[in-house]
Amino acid sequence: MSKNRKDDHINIAKSFKKKSNMFDKILLEGTDLPDLSMDDIDLSTEFLGMKVPYPFYINAMTGGSEKAHKINEFLSKIADHFNLPMVTGSQSIMFKDPSSIDSFKVIRNNHKGIIVGNINPNMTLEQAQVAVSTIQANALSIHLNVIQELVMNEGDRDFRLWSNHIESVVKHLNKPVIVKQVGLGLSLKTIQKIKTLGVKYIDVSGSGGTSFIDIESTRSAKDYSYLNDFSIDTAQALINLKNEKDLEIYASGGIRHPLDVIKSLILGAKACGLSKWFLDLTDLEFAAAVKKVEEFIEDLKKIMLILGVSSLKDLKQVTYNIV
Ligand SMILES: Cc1cc2nc3c(=O)[nH]c(=O)nc-3n(C[C@H](O)[C@H](O)[C@H](O)COP(=O)(O)O)c2cc1C
């Protein structure tokens, strides 16, 4: 990825406004007799098999430019402050431009907690190992983005090695590997294939938030918005996977506020990734950003209390209506 492309993505993603999505159609019932206090609420869970205090994380965004370095520096300090897992942006650029390495290393310099590397499936097992070791990552994410590549003039056109690379990385990396989309949603067809490759963790990363079709359409001034037809809303992607037993499922794409997190967990997600929400925090002073995350955590607890539920595992029993 070119340095400018990364900066374009940041600027264009920031300019998009919040929109309605399928989480708005999922309605929950509250109770005025929860028999609980705020102190009873426990938000702790596991992320890729590792203990974490909260069910959300900073999802993949950036690296490779000066602007990306600053964003990673800011967000990794937030991640460290709250012990949130942080997924890096695509590390592919490290292999083309070694000067970009520091914009990824800065994350480990600031954050003692869980870091997840990020590559595309063109990368070989050896490159995946380098990506992980460079930032001492605890896990690796691999992003699938065929439509994004195809709508970019400079994007990939040959996807023959993707499945083989994923299979080999999952088998030999010796770290948890999560396969994610980039905001258009993993289709059931993709997920069936992913399972045959040995993958255990997926982030559906559906539509309803950042759309790379819209970002690339803005960059190239060619309107590809009709391809959003292929996208799968995050809430719908979770509902489609209701009976899935072999995979641990993570949710991202259009998680706008704490209620979207709670709805995702009710729909079966283990935890939620937020990109745009955290990107918007980078406009603030550090103390103001910390306050926003504190409020987010407090509001997660408030919603649990409204539902009369004290632990995340009990959310799975909460019923919902789709309107
Ligand atoms: C500026 C920006 C850059 C991104 N770059 C990457 C990337 O390098 N690798 C990746 O896996 N996903 C990338 N994503 C996709 C996000 O991880 C996420 O899947 C998507 O933005 C949907 O989440 P959101 O609606 O909370 O933004 C990027 C998102 C944004 C906003």
PDBQT file of the ligand as one rigid body, heavy atoms in Angstrom, charges set to zero:
ROOT
HETATM    1  C1  LIG A 401      -8.798   4.265   8.050  1.00  0.00    +0.000 C 
HETATM    2  C2  LIG A 401      -9.048   2.792   8.066  1.00  0.00    +0.000 A 
HETATM    3  C3  LIG A 401      -8.045   1.934   7.642  1.00  0.00    +0.000 A 
HETATM    4  C4  LIG A 401      -8.243   0.548   7.697  1.00  0.00    +0.000 A 
HETATM    5  N1  LIG A 401      -7.207  -0.287   7.356  1.00  0.00    +0.000 NA
HETATM    6  C5  LIG A 401      -7.332  -1.623   7.576  1.00  0.00    +0.000 A 
HETATM    7  C6  LIG A 401      -6.222  -2.496   7.418  1.00  0.00    +0.000 A 
HETATM    8  O1  LIG A 401      -5.108  -2.072   7.111  1.00  0.00    +0.000 OA
HETATM    9  N2  LIG A 401      -6.413  -3.827   7.647  1.00  0.00    +0.000 N 
HETATM   10  C7  LIG A 401      -7.638  -4.333   8.021  1.00  0.00    +0.000 A 
HETATM   11  O2  LIG A 401      -7.756  -5.530   8.277  1.00  0.00    +0.000 OA
HETATM   12  N3  LIG A 401      -8.709  -3.520   8.154  1.00  0.00    +0.000 NA
HETATM   13  C8  LIG A 401      -8.594  -2.200   7.957  1.00  0.00    +0.000 A 
HETATM   14  N4  LIG A 401      -9.664  -1.368   8.153  1.00  0.00    +0.000 N 
HETATM   15  C9  LIG A 401     -11.000  -1.967   8.390  1.00  0.00    +0.000 C 
HETATM   16  C10 LIG A 401     -11.369  -2.021   9.867  1.00  0.00    +0.000 C 
HETATM   17  O3  LIG A 401     -10.516  -2.876  10.603  1.00  0.00    +0.000 OA
HETATM   18  C11 LIG A 401     -12.831  -2.488  10.050  1.00  0.00    +0.000 C 
HETATM   19  O4  LIG A 401     -12.937  -3.802   9.565  1.00  0.00    +0.000 OA
HETATM   20  C12 LIG A 401     -13.819  -1.575   9.315  1.00  0.00    +0.000 C 
HETATM   21  O5  LIG A 401     -13.390  -0.231   9.382  1.00  0.00    +0.000 OA
HETATM   22  C13 LIG A 401     -15.219  -1.635   9.891  1.00  0.00    +0.000 C 
HETATM   23  O6  LIG A 401     -15.257  -1.116  11.214  1.00  0.00    +0.000 OA
HETATM   24  P1  LIG A 401     -15.838   0.351  11.584  1.00  0.00    +0.000 P 
HETATM   25  O7  LIG A 401     -17.206   0.452  10.987  1.00  0.00    +0.000 OA
HETATM   26  O8  LIG A 401     -15.811   0.383  13.096  1.00  0.00    +0.000 OA
HETATM   27  O9  LIG A 401     -14.915   1.374  11.010  1.00  0.00    +0.000 OA
HETATM   28  C14 LIG A 401      -9.496   0.023   8.134  1.00  0.00    +0.000 A 
HETATM   29  C15 LIG A 401     -10.494   0.913   8.548  1.00  0.00    +0.000 A 
HETATM   30  C16 LIG A 401     -10.289   2.263   8.535  1.00  0.00    +0.000 A 
HETATM   31  C17 LIG A 401     -11.388   3.179   9.025  1.00  0.00    +0.000 C 
ENDROOT
TORSDOF 0
